[in-house]
Amino acid sequence: MLSKLLLLRSLSDVHGWDTYCAPEQTVESHLAPETRTRTLALQIQSFIRKRLGDPDLTPAGIAAAHHISVSYLHRVFKDHGQGATVTGWIRRHRLEQARRDLNDPGQRALPVHEIAHRWGFTHHAVFTRAFRAAYGLSPRDYRHQASASPS
């Protein structure tokens, strides 16, 4: 169904779909509600991934950018966010990116707090606690263990 949406969108771009539709009709209005919701969830997740480093990334800002209410954003995530809340999804993806950077030999000289800041964590202690809760080690210990492991 997602491929159908992409095809309809490309036809819309090429053939000016909107000029043939009533103002209240869009490409998405011709899709099943479940497909529209799933498509919105994917768009929101892409939006968030592109902005993980922004410490001001909030559910309110995300909802505003997609012209939906915060409560509807939470509902979309409940149904299509792999069981995570919006803030939980953001935190998990920020931690995954930070873990990847800590494991990267090319970034060994970069201090842990700079990696945390790069991924939207403004307080080192908050990052360290979240990292330890997620991975069982402090970021510093994780980096040390990763550098000691044979590649």
HELIX and SHEET records of a PDB file:
HELIX    1   1 LEU A    2  HIS A   15  1                                  14    
HELIX    2   2 TRP A   17  TYR A   20  1                                   4    
HELIX    3   3 GLU A   28  HIS A   30  5                                   3    
HELIX    4   4 PRO A   33  LYS A   50  1                                  18    
HELIX    5   5 PRO A   59  ALA A   65  1                                   7    
HELIX    6   6 VAL A   70  HIS A   80  1                                  11    
HELIX    7   7 VAL A   86  ASN A  103  1                                  18    
HELIX    8   8 PRO A  105  GLN A  107  5                                   3    
HELIX    9   9 VAL A  112  ARG A  118  1                                   7    
HELIX   10  10 HIS A  124  TYR A  135  1                                  12    
HELIX   11  11 PRO A  139  ALA A  148  1                                  10    
END                                                                             
